[in-house]
Amino acid sequence: MTRGSLPFFSTLLSSSLALFLLGAYILLLLLGQLLLEQARAGLEYRVHLYTPVDSLQVHALYEWLRRHPLVREVRYISPEEAMENFREIAGEEFVRAMEGFNPFPPTFRVLFHGEKVRSDSILRLTTHLLEWDMVKETEYPRRLLEILEKRTTTLQTIGLAVGVIMVVVTFLLIFNTVRLAIFARRLEIRTMELVGATRPYIQKPFLRVGLIQGLLSAFLACLGLHGALLLIDRYFLSLAFLLRDPRLASVYAVLLGFGGVVGYLASKFALERFLNQTLEKLI
């Protein structure tokens, strides 16, 4: 071994497993968040218009909705199209019995970005829409959205609490692994002190190796997590929405940064237990 190196592979493996478990928990939280966002994105908002309608006004409202930051998709459904859709569901005889009466108003069908939509933002949108003279009413499952928001708040609260515990446990696992590795070098550290090596000189190689091991451990954990996601997506359950989400890369970046910081701090704190100690205490 070179000066200041640790039992590299055993420490690397233990740290990788600890970071893998932490990353798996974070991904589980992200998956829950994405599922709730998908549920919110699937809620349909309808804007019913007065008849008759002016095509220029309809186009103006369509463009206004299309450019709204909440809106993911907007589609205009004319009364004739709505009747055709109803004909496919109810059948020709039922429509014929209506004797040409069309009860369906011209309507905009709107879908939102799940990560942006909130009950208060929907309320503001509705207020602005009702200011248009051509808008008769709006229709939206607001109660269901409020339930989803409560579930999101509960998930975030529980996730944060358990996440803090997971971070602490991960740090302690890595710290104990690094401390045991440095414990095997304690007599070498004492020898370096006796020959006049300064504290920074002794610490530097250990801290550098700790940082590198932390980054490598996090990198291996990220590889393991992504590989597991790809296997699950291919053989068990479609996770394409998670694999395409940009927040997945953010999770990996945070895990890499956390691994490097923990590796560095664990080495630093573990070294403090063996510096400036008498030979009797070290033995």
C-alpha angles and dihedrals in degrees: 000000000000122000112291096005120140131218084282108196099041091049091044093052095047093047092046092053092049092049091044091058091047091048092048090055092049091049090050089055091047090050091052090049092050092049091053090048090051090052091052091046090055094058109106122223117201128197113198118202134206118252135270098041131199113233092219092053091046090052091047092052091045092054091046091053094043092056095045110114093228095054121094098170135006129185132179116224115195121210089251093054091046090053091050090052089049090049090058091053103038100032135241096278094056092049091047089054089059087069096222096313112143113197095179118104123210105275142189114218109208131188122189138214103264094216093054106039118101132164092250092049090050089051091053091048091050091050091053093046093052088058088070110092092219094056112097101177144328129233126205137147093243094162091057090049090053090052091051090049090053090051090050092050091049091049092050094048095048091040093053093048095048090040092059090051091048092051092051093046091048091051092049092049092051092042093053091047092051092043091055090049092051090044088066088057097044096109091050089052090051091049091053090052092050093054090053104263111161123238095250090048091055095042099046100074092042092050092046092051090045091053093047092047091049092052093045091047091051091046091052090047090052091049090050093048094048091046090051091050091051092050092048091047092050102042110018120017134003110252097167091124090056095044091051096047113106090218089071089068088049090055091053091047092051091047091051092049092046091050093052094047093046092048091051096045094043090054092046095049093043091051091054089066093060104035119099093007124141119248091247092057092045092052 
